[in-house]
């Protein structure tokens, strides 16, 4: 069994590559507020913005995050991979590594949490 740190580092490296490769091609649309996604599900994805945020928040809490310590997430949708990306940044303690991302698959509703380093 691989140590959790190695697996986490590999996942974060993969996420960084995905961000670099897809960041400027226009497939992603930022939705700063889940309410802004309401009524535009056909343009962005099939999951309503409130549902995406709920899945992400439950996943983050399950990983031990106190969401009161973080600013509301920046939400982005990647239409090619059909994934919602939510970036949570530490609000009360903006130190290096005090952030994390949650990726929610629009087709399955499954979420993955990527810790900041």
C-alpha positions as a Markdown table, in Angstrom:
| # | Residue | x | y | z |
|---|---|---|---|---|
| 1 | Unk | 0.0 | 0.0 | 0.0 |
| 2 | Unk | 1.4 | 3.4 | -1.0 |
| 3 | Unk | 1.7 | 6.0 | 1.7 |
| 4 | Unk | -1.2 | 8.6 | 1.7 |
| 5 | Unk | 1.3 | 11.4 | 1.2 |
| 6 | Unk | 2.6 | 9.9 | -2.0 |
| 7 | Unk | -0.9 | 9.3 | -3.4 |
| 8 | Unk | -1.9 | 12.8 | -2.5 |
| 9 | Unk | 1.1 | 14.3 | -4.1 |
| 10 | Unk | 0.5 | 12.2 | -7.3 |
| 11 | Unk | -3.1 | 13.4 | -7.4 |
| 12 | Unk | -2.2 | 17.0 | -6.9 |
| 13 | Unk | 0.5 | 16.8 | -9.6 |
| 14 | Unk | -2.1 | 15.3 | -11.9 |
| 15 | Unk | -4.6 | 18.1 | -11.0 |
| 16 | Unk | -1.9 | 20.7 | -11.7 |
| 17 | Unk | -1.3 | 19.3 | -15.2 |
| 18 | Unk | -5.0 | 19.3 | -15.9 |
| 19 | Unk | -5.2 | 22.9 | -14.8 |
| 20 | Unk | -2.3 | 23.9 | -17.0 |
| 21 | Unk | -3.6 | 22.1 | -20.0 |
| 22 | Unk | -7.2 | 23.3 | -19.8 |
| 23 | Unk | -6.8 | 26.7 | -18.2 |
| 24 | Unk | -6.8 | 28.8 | -21.4 |
| 25 | Unk | -8.9 | 26.9 | -23.9 |
| 26 | Unk | -12.2 | 28.4 | -23.0 |
| 27 | Unk | -14.0 | 25.2 | -22.0 |
| 28 | Unk | -14.4 | 26.3 | -18.4 |
| 29 | Unk | -16.8 | 28.8 | -17.3 |
| 30 | Unk | -16.4 | 30.4 | -13.9 |
| 31 | Unk | -19.5 | 30.7 | -11.7 |
| 32 | Unk | -18.6 | 32.6 | -8.6 |
| 33 | Unk | -21.9 | 31.8 | -6.9 |
| 34 | Unk | -23.9 | 28.6 | -7.2 |
| 35 | Unk | -27.1 | 30.8 | -7.5 |
| 36 | Unk | -25.6 | 32.2 | -10.7 |
| 37 | Unk | -25.7 | 28.7 | -12.2 |
| 38 | Unk | -29.4 | 28.4 | -11.5 |
| 39 | Unk | -31.4 | 28.2 | -14.7 |
| 40 | Unk | -28.2 | 27.6 | -16.8 |
| 41 | Unk | -27.8 | 23.9 | -16.2 |
| 42 | Unk | -28.0 | 23.1 | -19.9 |
| 43 | Unk | -25.1 | 25.5 | -20.6 |
| 44 | Unk | -22.9 | 24.4 | -17.7 |
| 45 | Unk | -23.9 | 20.9 | -16.6 |
| 46 | Unk | -26.8 | 18.8 | -15.5 |
| 47 | Unk | -26.3 | 19.2 | -11.8 |
| 48 | Unk | -27.8 | 22.4 | -10.3 |
| 49 | Unk | -25.3 | 24.7 | -8.7 |
| 50 | Unk | -26.7 | 24.3 | -5.2 |
| 51 | Unk | -26.4 | 20.5 | -5.5 |
| 52 | Unk | -22.8 | 20.7 | -6.7 |
| 53 | Unk | -22.0 | 23.0 | -3.7 |
| 54 | Unk | -23.7 | 20.6 | -1.3 |
| 55 | Unk | -21.8 | 17.6 | -2.6 |
| 56 | Unk | -18.5 | 19.6 | -2.3 |
| 57 | Unk | -19.3 | 20.8 | 1.2 |
| 58 | Unk | -20.2 | 17.4 | 2.5 |
| 59 | Unk | -17.0 | 15.9 | 1.0 |
| 60 | Unk | -14.9 | 18.6 | 2.5 |
| 61 | Unk | -16.4 | 18.1 | 5.9 |
| 62 | Unk | -15.9 | 14.4 | 5.7 |
| 63 | Unk | -12.2 | 15.1 | 5.1 |
| 64 | Unk | -12.1 | 17.2 | 8.3 |
| 65 | Unk | -12.3 | 20.7 | 6.9 |
| 66 | Unk | -14.1 | 23.4 | 9.0 |
| 67 | Unk | -15.7 | 25.4 | 6.2 |
| 68 | Unk | -16.2 | 28.4 | 8.5 |
| 69 | Unk | -12.5 | 28.9 | 8.1 |
| 70 | Unk | -12.7 | 29.3 | 4.3 |
| 71 | Unk | -14.1 | 31.8 | 1.9 |
| 72 | Unk | -17.0 | 30.8 | -0.4 |
| 73 | Unk | -15.5 | 28.7 | -3.2 |
| 74 | Unk | -14.7 | 29.8 | -6.7 |
| 75 | Unk | -16.7 | 27.4 | -9.0 |
| 76 | Unk | -15.7 | 26.4 | -12.5 |
| 77 | Unk | -17.2 | 23.9 | -14.9 |
| 78 | Unk | -15.2 | 22.0 | -17.5 |
| 79 | Unk | -17.6 | 21.1 | -20.3 |
| 80 | Unk | -15.2 | 18.5 | -21.9 |
| 81 | Unk | -14.5 | 16.5 | -18.8 |
| 82 | Unk | -18.0 | 17.2 | -17.4 |
| 83 | Unk | -16.5 | 18.2 | -14.0 |
| 84 | Unk | -17.2 | 21.0 | -11.6 |
| 85 | Unk | -14.1 | 22.4 | -9.8 |
| 86 | Unk | -14.5 | 24.2 | -6.5 |
| 87 | Unk | -11.6 | 26.1 | -5.0 |
| 88 | Unk | -11.8 | 26.9 | -1.3 |
| 89 | Unk | -9.2 | 29.4 | 0.0 |
| 90 | Unk | -8.5 | 30.0 | 3.7 |
| 91 | Unk | -10.1 | 33.2 | 4.8 |
| 92 | Unk | -9.1 | 33.6 | 8.4 |
| 93 | Unk | -5.6 | 32.3 | 8.0 |
| 94 | Unk | -4.4 | 32.9 | 4.4 |
| 95 | Unk | -1.2 | 30.9 | 4.9 |
| 96 | Unk | 0.5 | 28.8 | 2.1 |
| 97 | Unk | -1.3 | 25.5 | 1.7 |
| 98 | Unk | -4.4 | 26.8 | 3.5 |
| 99 | Unk | -6.6 | 25.9 | 0.5 |
| 100 | Unk | -8.1 | 22.9 | -1.1 |
| 101 | Unk | -10.1 | 21.9 | -4.2 |
| 102 | Unk | -13.1 | 19.6 | -4.7 |
| 103 | Unk | -13.9 | 18.1 | -8.1 |
| 104 | Unk | -17.4 | 16.9 | -8.6 |
| 105 | Unk | -18.3 | 14.7 | -11.6 |
| 106 | Unk | -21.4 | 16.1 | -13.3 |
| 107 | Unk | -22.4 | 12.7 | -14.5 |
| 108 | Unk | -22.1 | 10.7 | -11.3 |
| 109 | Unk | -22.1 | 13.4 | -8.5 |
| 110 | Unk | -19.0 | 11.8 | -7.0 |
| 111 | Unk | -16.5 | 14.2 | -5.4 |
| 112 | Unk | -12.7 | 14.1 | -4.9 |
| 113 | Unk | -11.0 | 16.4 | -2.4 |
| 114 | Unk | -7.5 | 17.7 | -3.2 |
| 115 | Unk | -5.6 | 19.1 | -0.3 |
| 116 | Unk | -3.4 | 22.2 | -0.6 |
| 117 | Unk | 0.3 | 22.1 | 0.1 |
